[in-house]
Each structure stands twice: as structure tokens, then as C-alpha cells.
């Protein structure tokens, strides 16, 4: 019986089933995990909005008339939605591209330099990715909405 009463430090961890509705909302994700998830979400967003991207590219370079329609979609609106909604969709695409690009460079750097990657670098690069994509999105969003 004395074999079973060991130190708490030497005990093996107990594994149990989790309740997704009770346990997961209280779990605090590390910043690197948040950035990795957002990298996947931004890639999915760009993929799903690919028809919109193709329409924007095609209508912006086809002719002067199609470019005028393209501009009016963002100023006046189209398909019953005001232009500000289409600008928000474009802003979401801008964020998705910027975040995906910066997070992709972060992942490539971690793949290239295995010995330089540690917990501190992970925290710093995740914070830099979030801050960089947010700041660049704000700057480009201000330009898109005509603040400068």
C-alpha cells in the first residue's frame, strides 16, 4: 500500500472526458495558438471570397465602363446593399490577406530556423503578427473609407 501513496509530484496525470460547453469556454488559448487559428481562418476567408476577388480584378481592368461600375459599387452600392457594406467586405479581405501574409512569413521563419525558435520568440512573433496586421488594416481601411 505504501507504493500507492507517493508524492503529488510523482503522480501520473488523470485523463478524463471533457464537457465542451463547460470546459472549453474557460480555456485560455496561448497567443501563438490564436494566431495560428486566425491564419487558417484568413486563408478560408480568402478562398471563400475568391469569386468577389476575381470580380473586382476583372471589372477594374476590363474597360473604362466596367471600372466606373466597379467604383459605383463601392460608392453607391450594388445588389441591394449599400457601398459601405462592400467596403467592409473589401476591408475584411485586406485584413485576411495581410494577416495571412505576415503569419505565413512567421511560419516560414520558424520552419527555417529551428534552433532560434523558443517560447519567447513565439509570444513576440504572435504579438507582432496581430499588431502588424491590425495596424496595416487600419491604415488601408482609412484610405478605403476616404479618411485621407
DSSP file (Angstrom, degrees, kcal/mol; ACC not computed):
  #  RESIDUE AA STRUCTURE BP1 BP2  ACC     N-H-->O    O-->H-N    N-H-->O    O-->H-N    TCO  KAPPA ALPHA  PHI   PSI    X-CA   Y-CA   Z-CA
    1    1 A X    >>        0   0    0      0, 0.0     3,-0.9     0, 0.0     4,-0.7   0.000 360.0 360.0 360.0 -27.9    0.0    0.0    0.0
    2    2 A X  T 34  +     0   0    0      1,-0.2     3,-0.2     2,-0.2     0, 0.0   0.745 360.0  64.3 -67.5 -21.2    2.9    2.3    0.6
    3    3 A X  T 34 S+     0   0    0      1,-0.2    -1,-0.2     3,-0.0     3,-0.1   0.829 100.1  51.5 -69.3 -30.7    3.7    2.2   -3.1
    4    4 A X  T <4 S+     0   0    0     -3,-0.9     2,-1.2     1,-0.2    -1,-0.2   0.706  95.1  72.1 -81.0 -20.2    0.5    3.9   -4.0
    5    5 A X     <  +     0   0    0     -4,-0.7    -1,-0.2    -3,-0.2     2,-0.1  -0.592  69.9 147.2 -98.4  74.0    0.9    6.8   -1.6
    6    6 A X        -     0   0    0     -2,-1.2     5,-0.1     1,-0.2    -3,-0.0  -0.354  55.0 -68.5 -96.0 179.4    3.6    8.8   -3.4
    7    7 A X        -     0   0    0      1,-0.1     4,-0.4    -2,-0.1     3,-0.3  -0.234  41.5-118.5 -61.5 156.3    4.2   12.5   -3.7
    8    8 A X  S >  S+     0   0    0      1,-0.2     3,-0.6     2,-0.2    -1,-0.1   0.800 114.8  59.3 -67.4 -27.6    1.8   14.6   -5.6
    9    9 A X  T 3  S+     0   0    0      1,-0.2    -1,-0.2     3,-0.0    -2,-0.0   0.820 103.9  49.6 -69.9 -30.4    4.6   15.5   -8.0
   10   10 A X  T 3  S+     0   0    0     -3,-0.3    -1,-0.2     2,-0.1    -2,-0.2   0.500  86.3 111.3 -89.5  -3.8    5.2   11.9   -8.9
   11   11 A X  S <  S-     0   0    0     -3,-0.6     2,-0.2    -4,-0.4     3,-0.1  -0.403  71.5-117.4 -72.3 146.4    1.6   11.1   -9.7
   12   12 A X        -     0   0    0      1,-0.1    -1,-0.1    -2,-0.1     2,-0.1  -0.554  39.1 -97.9 -77.1 147.5    0.6   10.4  -13.2
   13   13 A X        -     0   0    0     -2,-0.2     2,-0.5     1,-0.1    -1,-0.1  -0.371  33.4-126.2 -67.5 144.9   -1.9   12.8  -14.7
   14   14 A X        -     0   0    0     -2,-0.1     2,-0.4    -3,-0.1    -1,-0.1  -0.792  20.6-154.0 -91.9 131.4   -5.5   11.8  -14.7
   15   15 A X        +     0   0    0     -2,-0.5     2,-0.3     0, 0.0     0, 0.0  -0.878  21.0 166.1-106.0 137.2   -7.2   11.9  -18.1
   16   16 A X        -     0   0    0     -2,-0.4     2,-0.2     0, 0.0    -2,-0.0  -0.931  41.2 -90.1-142.2 164.5  -10.9   12.4  -18.3
   17   17 A X        -     0   0    0     -2,-0.3     2,-0.3     1,-0.0     0, 0.0  -0.497  44.0-135.9 -73.2 147.8  -13.5   13.3  -20.9
   18   18 A X        -     0   0    0     -2,-0.2     2,-0.7     4,-0.0     3,-0.1  -0.771   5.9-130.4-107.0 153.1  -14.3   17.0  -21.2
   19   19 A X    >>> -     0   0    0     -2,-0.3     4,-3.4     1,-0.2     5,-0.7  -0.907  17.0-154.7 -98.4 113.1  -17.5   18.7  -21.5
   20   20 A X  H 3>5S+     0   0    0     -2,-0.7     4,-0.7     1,-0.3     5,-0.5   0.848  91.8  48.0 -60.8 -36.2  -17.2   21.1  -24.5
   21   21 A X  H 345S+     0   0    0      1,-0.1    -1,-0.3     3,-0.1     4,-0.1   0.780 123.1  31.9 -77.5 -25.3  -19.8   23.5  -23.3
   22   22 A X  H <45S+     0   0    0     -3,-0.6     4,-0.3     2,-0.1    -2,-0.2   0.836 126.8  33.6 -98.4 -39.7  -18.4   23.7  -19.7
   23   23 A X  H ><5S+     0   0    0     -4,-3.4     3,-0.6     2,-0.1     4,-0.4   0.880 110.3  56.1 -89.4 -41.0  -14.7   23.3  -20.1
   24   24 A X  G ><<S+     0   0    0     -5,-0.7     3,-1.3    -4,-0.7    -3,-0.1   0.861  98.5  58.6 -69.0 -37.4  -13.7   24.9  -23.4
   25   25 A X  G 3  S+     0   0    0     -5,-0.5    -1,-0.2     1,-0.3    -2,-0.1   0.818 108.0  49.0 -62.2 -26.1  -15.1   28.4  -22.9
   26   26 A X  G <  S+     0   0    0     -3,-0.6     2,-0.3    -4,-0.3    -1,-0.3   0.548  86.7 106.8 -87.3  -7.0  -12.8   28.8  -19.8
   27   27 A X    <   -     0   0    0     -3,-1.3     2,-0.7    -4,-0.4    -3,-0.0  -0.568  63.9-143.7 -76.0 130.8   -9.7   27.6  -21.6
   28   28 A X        -     0   0    0     -2,-0.3     2,-0.2     0, 0.0    -2,-0.1  -0.853  13.5-144.3 -99.8 113.6   -7.3   30.4  -22.3
   29   29 A X        -     0   0    0     -2,-0.7     2,-0.1     1,-0.1     5,-0.0  -0.514  19.5-114.0 -75.7 139.6   -5.5   29.9  -25.7
   30   30 A X    >>  -     0   0    0     -2,-0.2     4,-1.9     1,-0.1     3,-0.5  -0.387  29.0-113.1 -65.8 153.9   -1.9   31.0  -26.0
   31   31 A X  H 3> S+     0   0    0      1,-0.3     4,-2.5     2,-0.2     5,-0.2   0.852 117.1  56.9 -60.4 -35.7   -1.4   33.9  -28.4
   32   32 A X  H 3> S+     0   0    0      1,-0.2     4,-2.1     2,-0.2    -1,-0.3   0.876 106.7  49.6 -64.2 -35.7    0.6   31.6  -30.8
   33   33 A X  H <> S+     0   0    0     -3,-0.5     4,-2.4     2,-0.2    -2,-0.2   0.881 109.7  51.3 -69.4 -37.6   -2.5   29.3  -31.0
   34   34 A X  H  X S+     0   0    0     -4,-1.9     4,-2.5     2,-0.2    -2,-0.2   0.930 111.6  47.1 -63.2 -45.6   -4.8   32.3  -31.6
   35   35 A X  H  X S+     0   0    0     -4,-2.5     4,-2.0     2,-0.2    -2,-0.2   0.889 111.4  51.3 -64.8 -39.1   -2.5   33.5  -34.5
   36   36 A X  H  X S+     0   0    0     -4,-2.1     4,-1.6     2,-0.2    -1,-0.2   0.914 112.0  46.4 -65.2 -42.1   -2.3   30.0  -35.9
   37   37 A X  H  X S+     0   0    0     -4,-2.4     4,-2.4     1,-0.2    -2,-0.2   0.890 112.0  50.4 -65.5 -39.1   -6.1   29.7  -35.9
   38   38 A X  H  X S+     0   0    0     -4,-2.5     4,-2.8     2,-0.2    -1,-0.2   0.820 105.0  58.4 -68.8 -30.1   -6.5   33.1  -37.4
   39   39 A X  H  X S+     0   0    0     -4,-2.0     4,-1.7     2,-0.2    -1,-0.2   0.913 109.8  43.7 -62.5 -42.6   -4.0   32.1  -40.1
   40   40 A X  H  X S+     0   0    0     -4,-1.6     4,-2.2     2,-0.2    -2,-0.2   0.909 114.0  50.3 -68.2 -41.8   -6.3   29.3  -41.1
   41   41 A X  H  X S+     0   0    0     -4,-2.4     4,-2.6     1,-0.2    -2,-0.2   0.892 109.5  50.6 -65.0 -39.5   -9.4   31.4  -40.8
   42   42 A X  H  X S+     0   0    0     -4,-2.8     4,-2.3     2,-0.2    -1,-0.2   0.885 109.9  50.4 -67.4 -36.9   -7.9   34.1  -43.0
   43   43 A X  H  X S+     0   0    0     -4,-1.7     4,-2.0     2,-0.2    -2,-0.2   0.904 111.9  47.6 -65.0 -40.6   -7.0   31.5  -45.6
   44   44 A X  H  X S+     0   0    0     -4,-2.2     4,-2.8     2,-0.2    -2,-0.2   0.901 110.7  52.1 -65.5 -40.8  -10.5   30.2  -45.6
   45   45 A X  H  X S+     0   0    0     -4,-2.6     4,-2.0     1,-0.2    -2,-0.2   0.920 110.3  47.6 -62.4 -43.6  -11.9   33.7  -45.9
   46   46 A X  H  < S+     0   0    0     -4,-2.3    -1,-0.2     1,-0.2    -2,-0.2   0.890 112.9  49.5 -65.1 -37.4   -9.8   34.5  -48.9
   47   47 A X  H >< S+     0   0    0     -4,-2.0     3,-1.2     1,-0.2     4,-0.3   0.930 112.2  46.6 -66.9 -44.4  -10.8   31.2  -50.5
   48   48 A X  H 3< S+     0   0    0     -4,-2.8     3,-0.4     1,-0.3    -1,-0.2   0.830 114.7  47.2 -68.2 -31.0  -14.5   31.7  -49.9
   49   49 A X  T 3X S+     0   0    0     -4,-2.0     4,-2.1    -5,-0.2     3,-0.3   0.243  78.6 109.8 -93.8  13.9  -14.3   35.3  -51.2
   50   50 A X  H <> S+     0   0    0     -3,-1.2     4,-2.7     1,-0.2     5,-0.2   0.866  73.7  55.4 -59.4 -38.5  -12.3   34.3  -54.3
   51   51 A X  H  > S+     0   0    0     -3,-0.4     4,-2.4    -4,-0.3    -1,-0.2   0.904 108.8  49.0 -61.0 -37.5  -15.3   35.0  -56.7
   52   52 A X  H  > S+     0   0    0     -3,-0.3     4,-2.6     2,-0.2    -2,-0.2   0.899 111.1  49.9 -65.2 -40.7  -15.5   38.5  -55.3
   53   53 A X  H  X S+     0   0    0     -4,-2.1     4,-2.5     2,-0.2    -2,-0.2   0.921 111.4  48.1 -63.6 -44.2  -11.8   39.0  -55.7
   54   54 A X  H  X S+     0   0    0     -4,-2.7     4,-2.9     2,-0.2     5,-0.2   0.911 111.6  50.2 -64.1 -41.7  -12.0   37.8  -59.3
   55   55 A X  H  X S+     0   0    0     -4,-2.4     4,-2.8    -5,-0.2     5,-0.3   0.922 110.9  49.5 -61.5 -43.7  -15.0   40.1  -60.0
   56   56 A X  H  X S+     0   0    0     -4,-2.6     4,-1.4     1,-0.2    -2,-0.2   0.933 114.6  44.3 -61.4 -45.1  -13.0   43.1  -58.5
   57   57 A X  H  X S+     0   0    0     -4,-2.5     4,-1.1     2,-0.2    -2,-0.2   0.937 115.9  46.5 -65.1 -46.5  -10.0   42.3  -60.6
   58   58 A X  H >X S+     0   0    0     -4,-2.9     4,-1.6     1,-0.2     3,-0.5   0.926 115.1  44.7 -63.7 -45.8  -12.0   41.7  -63.8
   59   59 A X  H 3< S+     0   0    0     -4,-2.8     4,-0.4     1,-0.2    11,-0.3   0.737 110.1  56.1 -74.8 -19.7  -14.2   44.8  -63.5
   60   60 A X  H 3< S+     0   0    0     -4,-1.4    -1,-0.2    -5,-0.3    -2,-0.2   0.725 119.7  27.7 -83.1 -19.1  -11.3   47.0  -62.6
   61   61 A X  H << S+     0   0    0     -4,-1.1    -2,-0.2    -3,-0.5    -1,-0.1   0.524  99.7  81.9-117.8  -7.3   -9.2   46.2  -65.7
   62   62 A X  S  < S-     0   0    0     -4,-1.6     2,-0.3     1,-0.2    -3,-0.1   0.971 104.6 -36.3 -67.1 -55.3  -11.7   45.3  -68.4
   63   63 A X     >  -     0   0    0     -4,-0.4     4,-2.0     1,-0.1    -1,-0.2  -0.950  57.0 -95.6-158.6 173.6  -12.8   48.7  -69.6
   64   64 A X  H  > S+     0   0    0     -2,-0.3     4,-1.9     2,-0.2     5,-0.1   0.866 122.7  52.3 -66.8 -35.0  -13.5   52.2  -68.5
   65   65 A X  H  > S+     0   0    0      2,-0.2     4,-2.0     1,-0.2    -1,-0.2   0.926 110.3  46.4 -67.8 -44.2  -17.2   51.5  -68.3
   66   66 A X  H  > S+     0   0    0      1,-0.2     4,-2.3     2,-0.2    -1,-0.2   0.860 111.1  53.3 -67.5 -33.0  -16.6   48.4  -66.1
   67   67 A X  H  X S+     0   0    0     -4,-2.0     4,-2.5     2,-0.2    -1,-0.2   0.880 107.1  51.9 -67.4 -36.2  -14.2   50.4  -63.9
   68   68 A X  H  X S+     0   0    0     -4,-1.9     4,-2.3     2,-0.2    -2,-0.2   0.896 110.7  47.8 -65.1 -39.6  -16.9   53.0  -63.5
   69   69 A X  H  X S+     0   0    0     -4,-2.0     4,-1.8     2,-0.2    -2,-0.2   0.893 110.3  53.2 -64.7 -39.5  -19.4   50.3  -62.4
   70   70 A X  H  X S+     0   0    0     -4,-2.3     4,-1.1   -11,-0.3    -2,-0.2   0.929 111.1  45.2 -60.2 -46.9  -16.7   48.9  -60.1
   71   71 A X  H  X S+     0   0    0     -4,-2.5     4,-1.5     1,-0.2     3,-0.4   0.894 110.9  53.2 -65.3 -39.6  -16.3   52.3  -58.4
   72   72 A X  H  X>S+     0   0    0     -4,-2.3     4,-3.0     1,-0.2     5,-2.1   0.816 100.5  62.0 -68.5 -27.7  -20.0   52.9  -58.2
   73   73 A X  H  <5S+     0   0    0     -4,-1.8    13,-0.2     1,-0.2    -1,-0.2   0.876 110.8  39.4 -62.7 -35.6  -20.4   49.5  -56.4
   74   74 A X  H  <5S+     0   0    0     -4,-1.1    -1,-0.2    -3,-0.4    -2,-0.2   0.719 125.1  37.8 -86.4 -21.6  -18.2   50.9  -53.6
   75   75 A X  H  <5S+     0   0    0     -4,-1.5     8,-0.3    -5,-0.1    -2,-0.2   0.893 136.5  11.7 -92.4 -48.8  -19.7   54.4  -53.6
   76   76 A X  T  <5S-     0   0    0     -4,-3.0     7,-0.8     1,-0.2    -3,-0.2   0.858 104.1-122.1 -98.0 -45.7  -23.4   53.8  -54.3
   77   77 A X  E   < -A   82   0A   0     -5,-2.1     2,-0.3     5,-0.3     5,-0.2  -0.631  17.2-131.7 125.3 174.8  -23.8   50.0  -53.8
   78   78 A X  E >  S+A   81   0A   0      3,-1.6     3,-2.1    -2,-0.2     8,-0.1  -0.974  74.9  28.7-160.6 160.4  -25.0   47.0  -55.7
   79   79 A X  T 3  S-     0   0    0     -2,-0.3     3,-0.1     1,-0.3    -1,-0.0   0.780 129.8 -60.0  54.7  31.2  -27.3   44.0  -55.3
   80   80 A X  T 3  S+     0   0    0      1,-0.3     2,-0.4    -3,-0.0    -1,-0.3   0.494 114.2 112.0  80.1   3.0  -29.4   46.0  -52.9
   81   81 A X  E <   -A   78   0A   0     -3,-2.1    -3,-1.6     1,-0.0    -1,-0.3  -0.881  69.8-113.1-109.4 141.5  -26.6   46.6  -50.5
   82   82 A X  E >>  -A   77   0A   0     -2,-0.4     4,-1.2    -5,-0.2     3,-0.9  -0.234  28.9-108.8 -68.9 162.4  -25.0   50.0  -49.8
   83   83 A X  H 3> S+     0   0    0     -7,-0.8     4,-2.1    -8,-0.3    -6,-0.2   0.792 114.8  64.9 -61.6 -30.0  -21.5   50.7  -50.8
   84   84 A X  H 3> S+     0   0    0      1,-0.2     4,-1.9     2,-0.2    -1,-0.2   0.843  99.0  53.6 -65.3 -31.7  -20.3   50.8  -47.2
   85   85 A X  H <> S+     0   0    0     -3,-0.9     4,-2.1     2,-0.2    -1,-0.2   0.923 109.2  48.0 -66.0 -43.1  -21.1   47.1  -46.9
   86   86 A X  H  X S+     0   0    0     -4,-1.2     4,-2.2   -13,-0.2    -2,-0.2   0.848 109.7  53.2 -66.7 -32.6  -19.0   46.3  -50.0
   87   87 A X  H  X S+     0   0    0     -4,-2.1     4,-2.4     2,-0.2    -1,-0.2   0.880 107.4  51.4 -67.6 -36.3  -16.2   48.4  -48.5
   88   88 A X  H  X S+     0   0    0     -4,-1.9     4,-2.3     2,-0.2    -2,-0.2   0.879 108.8  50.9 -66.7 -36.8  -16.4   46.3  -45.3
   89   89 A X  H  X S+     0   0    0     -4,-2.1     4,-2.0     2,-0.2    -2,-0.2   0.924 111.7  47.4 -63.9 -43.0  -16.1   43.1  -47.4
   90   90 A X  H  X S+     0   0    0     -4,-2.2     4,-2.3     1,-0.2    -2,-0.2   0.885 110.6  52.5 -64.3 -37.6  -13.1   44.6  -49.1
   91   91 A X  H  X S+     0   0    0     -4,-2.4     4,-2.7     2,-0.2    -2,-0.2   0.886 107.0  52.2 -65.9 -38.0  -11.7   45.6  -45.7
   92   92 A X  H  X S+     0   0    0     -4,-2.3     4,-2.7     2,-0.2    -1,-0.2   0.895 110.2  48.9 -62.9 -39.2  -12.1   42.0  -44.5
   93   93 A X  H  X S+     0   0    0     -4,-2.0     4,-2.7     2,-0.2    -2,-0.2   0.891 109.3  52.3 -65.9 -39.0  -10.2   40.8  -47.5
   94   94 A X  H  X S+     0   0    0     -4,-2.3     4,-2.6     2,-0.2     5,-0.2   0.943 112.4  45.2 -61.3 -46.8   -7.5   43.3  -46.8
   95   95 A X  H  X S+     0   0    0     -4,-2.7     4,-3.2     1,-0.2     5,-0.3   0.935 112.5  51.4 -62.0 -44.9   -7.2   42.1  -43.2
   96   96 A X  H  X S+     0   0    0     -4,-2.7     4,-2.4     1,-0.2     5,-0.2   0.916 112.8  45.1 -60.1 -43.5   -7.3   38.4  -44.3
   97   97 A X  H  X S+     0   0    0     -4,-2.7     4,-2.5     2,-0.2    -1,-0.2   0.942 115.7  45.8 -66.8 -46.1   -4.5   39.0  -46.9
   98   98 A X  H  X S+     0   0    0     -4,-2.6     4,-2.7    -5,-0.2     5,-0.3   0.934 116.2  45.0 -62.7 -46.1   -2.3   41.0  -44.5
   99   99 A X  H  X S+     0   0    0     -4,-3.2     4,-2.9    -5,-0.2     5,-0.3   0.928 114.5  48.4 -64.9 -43.4   -2.7   38.6  -41.6
  100  100 A X  H  X S+     0   0    0     -4,-2.4     4,-2.0    -5,-0.3    -1,-0.2   0.895 113.3  48.2 -63.8 -39.5   -2.2   35.5  -43.8
  101  101 A X  H  X S+     0   0    0     -4,-2.5     4,-2.2    -5,-0.2    -2,-0.2   0.948 115.5  42.2 -65.8 -49.7    0.9   37.1  -45.3
  102  102 A X  H  X S+     0   0    0     -4,-2.7     4,-2.1     1,-0.2    -2,-0.2   0.920 116.9  47.5 -67.1 -42.7    2.5   38.1  -42.0
  103  103 A X  H  X S+     0   0    0     -4,-2.9     4,-2.5    -5,-0.3    -1,-0.2   0.861 110.0  54.4 -66.5 -33.5    1.6   34.8  -40.3
  104  104 A X  H  X S+     0   0    0     -4,-2.0     4,-2.6    -5,-0.3    -2,-0.2   0.907 108.0  48.3 -65.1 -41.3    2.9   32.9  -43.3
  105  105 A X  H  X S+     0   0    0     -4,-2.2     4,-2.5     2,-0.2    -2,-0.2   0.898 110.7  52.8 -63.3 -39.1    6.3   34.7  -43.0
  106  106 A X  H  X S+     0   0    0     -4,-2.1     4,-2.1     2,-0.2    -2,-0.2   0.932 111.1  45.8 -60.3 -46.9    6.2   33.9  -39.3
  107  107 A X  H  X S+     0   0    0     -4,-2.5     4,-2.0     1,-0.2    -2,-0.2   0.901 112.0  51.1 -65.6 -40.6    5.6   30.2  -40.0
  108  108 A X  H  X S+     0   0    0     -4,-2.6     4,-2.3     1,-0.2    -1,-0.2   0.907 109.2  51.1 -62.5 -40.5    8.3   30.1  -42.7
  109  109 A X  H  X S+     0   0    0     -4,-2.5     4,-2.5     1,-0.2    -1,-0.2   0.905 110.0  49.4 -63.4 -40.6   10.8   31.7  -40.3
  110  110 A X  H  < S+     0   0    0     -4,-2.1    -1,-0.2     1,-0.2    -2,-0.2   0.853 111.7  49.5 -67.8 -32.7   10.0   29.1  -37.7
  111  111 A X  H  < S+     0   0    0     -4,-2.0     3,-0.3    -5,-0.2    -2,-0.2   0.868 114.4  44.8 -71.1 -35.4   10.5   26.3  -40.3
  112  112 A X  H  < S+     0   0    0     -4,-2.3     2,-0.8     1,-0.2    -2,-0.2   0.921 118.3  39.3 -75.1 -44.7   13.8   27.8  -41.4
  113  113 A X     X  +     0   0    0     -4,-2.5     4,-0.5     1,-0.2     3,-0.4  -0.704  61.4 162.8-113.4  80.5   15.4   28.5  -38.0
  114  114 A X  T >4 S+     0   0    0     -2,-0.8     3,-0.8    -3,-0.3    -1,-0.2   0.869  76.3  53.3 -64.5 -37.4   14.5   25.6  -35.7
  115  115 A X  T 34 S+     0   0    0      1,-0.2    -1,-0.2     3,-0.0    -2,-0.1   0.751 106.3  52.5 -73.7 -22.4   17.2   26.4  -33.2
  116  116 A X  T 34 S+     0   0    0     -3,-0.4     2,-0.5    -6,-0.1    -1,-0.2   0.529  88.0  98.2 -89.1  -5.7   16.1   30.1  -32.8
  117  117 A X    <<  +     0   0    0     -3,-0.8     2,-0.3    -4,-0.5     3,-0.0  -0.727  45.5 140.9 -90.1 123.9   12.5   29.3  -32.1
  118  118 A X     >  -     0   0    0     -2,-0.5     4,-2.3     1,-0.0     5,-0.1  -0.828  65.8 -81.9-144.7-175.6   11.6   29.2  -28.4
  119  119 A X  H  > S+     0   0    0     -2,-0.3     4,-2.2     1,-0.2     5,-0.2   0.882 125.6  51.2 -63.2 -39.8    8.6   30.3  -26.2
  120  120 A X  H  > S+     0   0    0      1,-0.2     4,-2.6     2,-0.2    -1,-0.2   0.909 110.7  48.3 -65.4 -41.5    9.7   33.9  -26.1
  121  121 A X  H  > S+     0   0    0      1,-0.2     4,-3.2     2,-0.2     5,-0.3   0.900 109.7  53.6 -64.4 -39.6   10.0   34.1  -29.9
  122  122 A X  H  X S+     0   0    0     -4,-2.3     4,-1.8     2,-0.2    -2,-0.2   0.914 111.6  44.4 -60.7 -43.7    6.6   32.5  -30.3
  123  123 A X  H  X S+     0   0    0     -4,-2.2     4,-2.3     2,-0.2    -2,-0.2   0.924 116.8  45.8 -66.5 -44.5    5.0   35.1  -28.0
  124  124 A X  H  X S+     0   0    0     -4,-2.6     4,-2.7     1,-0.2    -2,-0.2   0.935 114.4  46.4 -65.8 -46.6    6.8   38.0  -29.6
  125  125 A X  H  X S+     0   0    0     -4,-3.2     4,-2.2     1,-0.2    -1,-0.2   0.852 112.5  51.0 -68.4 -32.4    6.1   36.9  -33.2
  126  126 A X  H  X S+     0   0    0     -4,-1.8     4,-2.3    -5,-0.3    -1,-0.2   0.923 112.5  46.0 -67.8 -43.5    2.5   36.2  -32.4
  127  127 A X  H  X S+     0   0    0     -4,-2.3     4,-2.7     1,-0.2     5,-0.3   0.901 113.0  50.6 -65.2 -39.6    2.0   39.6  -30.9
  128  128 A X  H  X S+     0   0    0     -4,-2.7     4,-3.0     2,-0.2     5,-0.3   0.897 109.6  50.9 -64.0 -40.1    3.8   41.2  -33.8
  129  129 A X  H  X S+     0   0    0     -4,-2.2     4,-2.3     2,-0.2     5,-0.3   0.937 113.8  43.7 -63.0 -47.2    1.6   39.4  -36.3
  130  130 A X  H  X S+     0   0    0     -4,-2.3     4,-2.0     2,-0.2    -2,-0.2   0.939 119.0  42.4 -63.8 -47.3   -1.6   40.5  -34.6
  131  131 A X  H  X S+     0   0    0     -4,-2.7     4,-2.8     2,-0.2     5,-0.2   0.909 114.9  50.2 -68.0 -42.1   -0.4   44.1  -34.1
  132  132 A X  H  X S+     0   0    0     -4,-3.0     4,-2.3    -5,-0.3     5,-0.2   0.925 113.1  44.4 -64.0 -45.1    1.1   44.4  -37.6
  133  133 A X  H  X S+     0   0    0     -4,-2.3     4,-1.8    -5,-0.3    -1,-0.2   0.882 115.5  48.7 -68.7 -35.9   -1.9   43.1  -39.4
  134  134 A X  H  X S+     0   0    0     -4,-2.0     4,-2.2    -5,-0.3    -2,-0.2   0.929 113.3  45.9 -68.3 -44.6   -4.3   45.2  -37.3
  135  135 A X  H  X S+     0   0    0     -4,-2.8     4,-2.2     2,-0.2    -2,-0.2   0.929 114.6  46.6 -65.4 -45.2   -2.2   48.4  -37.8
  136  136 A X  H  X S+     0   0    0     -4,-2.3     4,-2.6    -5,-0.2     5,-0.2   0.871 111.6  52.4 -65.5 -35.4   -1.8   47.9  -41.6
  137  137 A X  H  X S+     0   0    0     -4,-1.8     4,-2.6    -5,-0.2    -1,-0.2   0.899 108.9  50.3 -65.7 -39.9   -5.5   47.1  -41.9
  138  138 A X  H  X S+     0   0    0     -4,-2.2     4,-2.2     2,-0.2    -2,-0.2   0.916 112.0  47.5 -63.0 -42.5   -6.4   50.3  -40.0
  139  139 A X  H  X S+     0   0    0     -4,-2.2     4,-1.5     2,-0.2    -2,-0.2   0.945 117.1  41.1 -64.5 -48.2   -4.2   52.4  -42.3
  140  140 A X  H  X S+     0   0    0     -4,-2.6     4,-2.4     1,-0.2    -2,-0.2   0.839 113.3  54.8 -70.8 -31.6   -5.5   50.8  -45.5
  141  141 A X  H  X S+     0   0    0     -4,-2.6     4,-2.4    -5,-0.2    -1,-0.2   0.882 105.1  53.2 -66.1 -38.4   -9.1   50.9  -44.2
  142  142 A X  H  <>S+     0   0    0     -4,-2.2     5,-3.1     1,-0.2     6,-0.6   0.887 111.5  46.5 -63.1 -38.0   -8.7   54.6  -43.6
  143  143 A X  H ><5S+     0   0    0     -4,-1.5     3,-1.0     3,-0.2    -2,-0.2   0.905 111.3  51.8 -68.3 -41.6   -7.7   55.0  -47.2
  144  144 A X  H 3<5S+     0   0    0     -4,-2.4    -2,-0.2     1,-0.3    -1,-0.2   0.882 112.2  45.1 -63.5 -39.6  -10.5   52.8  -48.4
  145  145 A X  T 3<5S-     0   0    0     -4,-2.4    -1,-0.3    -5,-0.1    -2,-0.2   0.393 118.9-110.3 -88.7   3.9  -13.1   54.8  -46.5
  146  146 A X  T < 5S+     0   0    0     -3,-1.0    -3,-0.2    -4,-0.2    -2,-0.1   0.752  72.2 137.8  81.4  26.3  -11.6   58.1  -47.7
  147  147 A X      <       0   0    0     -5,-3.1    -4,-0.2    -6,-0.2    -5,-0.1   0.723 360.0 360.0 -76.1 -20.2  -10.2   59.5  -44.4
  148  148 A X              0   0    0     -6,-0.6    -5,-0.2    -5,-0.1    -1,-0.1   0.279 360.0 360.0-147.2 360.0   -7.0   60.6  -46.3
